[in-house]
Amino acid sequence: MPSASPPLARSSAVAACALLLAGAAAGCSTTQEKAERQQARARHILEARAERQKQKHHSKQDDKKGGEKG
């Protein structure tokens, strides 16, 4: 008479693997989202820096133009 245990054990093993895969997939998406947020923040910082340098450059040019006229 066959035992009911092997199919139950197999089903349990399959369920455990599925849960592990689901957890890994969830972890990957969280890591990807974190990376995207970091990239967006870095992009924002670089854009702000470039804007400050641009304004600084323009103010230096305005000072030079004003000095030549005066």
TAURRA-V837265 format. One record per backbone hydrogen bond with DSSP energy under -1.0 kcal/mol. CO is the residue of the C=O (numbers start at 0). NH is the residue of the N-H. If there is no record, write none. Layout:
CO,NH ; CO,NH
This chain:
3,7 ; 4,8 ; 5,9 ; 6,10 ; 7,11 ; 8,12 ; 9,13 ; 10,14 ; 11,15 ; 12,16 ; 13,17 ; 14,18 ; 15,19 ; 16,20 ; 17,21 ; 18,22 ; 19,23 ; 20,24 ; 21,25 ; 22,26 ; 23,27 ; 24,28 ; 25,29 ; 26,30 ; 27,31 ; 28,32 ; 29,33 ; 30,34 ; 31,35 ; 32,36 ; 33,37 ; 34,38 ; 35,39 ; 36,40 ; 37,41 ; 38,42 ; 39,43 ; 40,44 ; 41,45 ; 42,46 ; 43,47 ; 44,48 ; 45,49 ; 46,50 ; 47,51 ; 48,52 ; 49,53 ; 50,54 ; 51,55 ; 52,56 ; 53,57 ; 54,58 ; 55,59 ; 56,60 ; 57,61 ; 58,62 ; 59,63 ; 60,64 ; 61,65 ; 62,66 ; 63,67 ; 64,68 ; 65,69
